[in-house]
Amino acid sequence: MEKCTAELSVKAMVFGGVTDIIATVVLTIPLIIYVIRDQLRAATKEPLEIAVMAGIYANPLLYGLQTSISLGCSVFALTFTSSMKLRTRSRISAGV
C-alpha cells in the first residue's frame, strides 16, 4: 500500500480532487433546479439550501440520483488521476 501511494504525485491527486468537485457540482445543478421548480412549489420558511436538501432526501429517486452522480464523478476523478499517473510513468520510462 505504501509503495502504491508513493507512486502517486501530489499534482495528480490535486487534479483528481478538483475534477471530482467540479464535475459533481456541474452535474448536480440540473437536479437542484428540478427540485426548486417542481418540489418546492409551496413557500417554505426554511433557507433555500435546507429546503432543497430536504426535498432531495424526501424522494428516494432523487436521493439515489444524487448519490449516483456523486459516485460517478468520484470514479471519473479516480480514472483521471490514474491516467495522469500512467502518463507520468511512461514519460519517466522514456527518459523525457
N, C-alpha and C positions, 0 to 999 in steps of 0.2 A: 504494500500500500504506500509506503513512504517513497519508493522508487517511482511509482506512477505519479504521485503528487509532485515530486521534484522535477519531473519532465515537463509539467505544465508551466507555461510562462505567465507572469502576472498580467502582461498585456492581453493574452488570450482570455484569462479569467475575467478581466475588467470588461472587455468587449462582449463576452458572453453574458455577463450580468446586465450590462446596458441594453443589449439586444433583447433579453428576456423582459425587462421592464418596459421598454418602448413598444415591443410587439404586444404585450399584454394590455397596455393602455389603449393602443390604437384599435385592437380587435374587440375590446370591451365597450368602446364608445357607442356603437350601434345598439348594444344590449341596454345600456343606460338610457339612451334616447327612447327606446321602446318602452322601458319601464316608466319613464317620466310621462310619455304621451298616453299610454294605454292603461297603465296600472294605477297611476296616481291622479285620477280624474277628480276625486274628492279633495277638497282643500284640507291639508293637514297642518297642524301647528308645529310639527317637528321640523328641524332643519332638513333641507333637501337631501343631503348625504345620508342621513339616518333613514329618511323615508324611502330612498332608493334601495338601500341595503336591506331594509325590512321587506320591501316588495320583492326583491330577488330571493331572499331566504324563505319567503312565504310560499313561493311557487317552486315545486321540485324540478320542473322542467327548466326554468330559468337558472336555478341554482346549479343544476347539472351542466347546463351550457356554459355558465361562468367558470365552473371548475374545469371543464374540458378545454376551454380557451386557455386558462392559466397553465394547465398541464401541457398542452400542445406547444405553447410558447416556451416553456422550460425545456422541453425536448428539443425544440428547434435551436435554442441557445446552446444547449449541450452539444448538438451536432455542429454548430458553427464553431464553438470552442475547439472541438476535436479536429475539425478540418484545418483550423489555424495551426494547431499543434503538428499535424501531419505535414503541412506546407513548410513549417519551420524546420522540422526534422529532415525533410528532403533537401532543403537548402543547405543545411549543415552537412549532410552526406555528400552533396555535390560540391561542397567547398566554396559556396558563394558567400 
